[in-house]
Amino acid sequence: MKKTARDLLNSLFMGTESRTKQLSVEEAEIEFSVALDWGGPEPIPFGALFPQWQQLKAKIKPTDELWEFRTMFPRGDGVRGIKIIRIGKVIDTIGAVWIPDQNTAPKRRAASKKQR
């Protein structure tokens, strides 16, 4: 059965497979802080997504787990963010497209040319 774009997005954001490490709220705010040109000199947790981060934080219960997730696409960019996991299920997510630095980008294979 062919997966639709909705299936792929649902597995990316609502699945638990792409988790990389568990974080506290404080660690997430440090890890995902972004300095914005219009936001002043201090980094802001989740940058322009700060209002959405505030809404997500309000949903967190004491027994929930926060997990970083990271997924890379073949072209070298990906999605990175935070998932709230409650009793093994994803409750909510926040994430954005990211472009990794040269050290974390996947190695591209040269296309082979068929010889005649």
N, C-alpha and C positions, 0 to 999 in steps of 0.2 A: 504494500500500500504506500502510495506516494505521500510524503509529508507536505503539508501546506505551510505557508509563511506563518500563519497563526500557531500551528503546531510547534514550529521551530522557536518562535518567540516565547511560547508558553514553557517549553522545556528549558530554555535559557534562563528565564526569569523566575519561573515557579518550580523548577526542578532543583534537586539537592546535589546533583552530580558535579557541578562546577565549583563547589566550595574549595577554598584554598587554605584559610586559617580562621580560627575563632577569635573574635575581638570583643573587648568591652566597649561601651559607649564612648568612653574617654579615648581609648585607642583608635576607634573609628574616626572620631573627630580630628585627631592629629593626623592619621594616615591619609584622610581624604580632604585635608585643608587645601584651599586654593587661594592665592592672592589675585584679586581682581583689580584691573586698572581703575575702575570706578568705585571700588569698595574700600579704599584707603590702604595703608601700608600693612595692616595685619591680615594674615590668611583667615579665610572664613570656611568653616566646615561645609564641604560639598559646594563651595562657591555659589554660583547662580542657582543651584538647587537647594540652597539653605532653607527656604520655606517648606519644601517637600521633606527635607531631613527633619525639621521640627515636627511635622505631621507624623512621620514614621516613628520618631522617638516617643511620641505620645501613645503609640500602640503597644510599646514594649512592656511585657509583664515580667515580674521577677524570675520566673522559671524559663523565660525565652532565651534563646541563644542568638547572638549576632555572628554572622559568618561573612567574610569577604568572599566574593566570587569573581572569577576571571575567565573569560572565554576569548580565544584568539581565532580570527578569521584567516583564511588562506592568504589574503593580501597583506597581512602583517598588523592590522589594527584589531580591536576587539571591544568587548564590553567589560567594565570593571565596576564593582559596587558592593553593596551590603544587602544581605537577606536576613530577615527575622525568621527564625525557625522555632516553631512551637509544637512540641510532641511529634517531631519528625516531619512536619509539614511546613512549607513556606507560607508565611502569613502576608508578608509584604516585601518589596524590594525597592532599592534606589540604585541607579547606575547610570553610567554615561559611556559613550564611545571614548576609547583612549588609543593613543598611538605610543607603543613602547619605544624605549630608547634603543640605540644600535645593539646593545649587549643582550637585549631580551627578544629582539625580532627573530622570527624563524628564518633559517637559511633558505634561500631560494635556489632551486635547481635550474641549471641552464637548460633551455629547451633543446632537445636533440633534433638534429636535422636529418631527414632521410636522404641517403645517398642513392643516386640513380644508377 
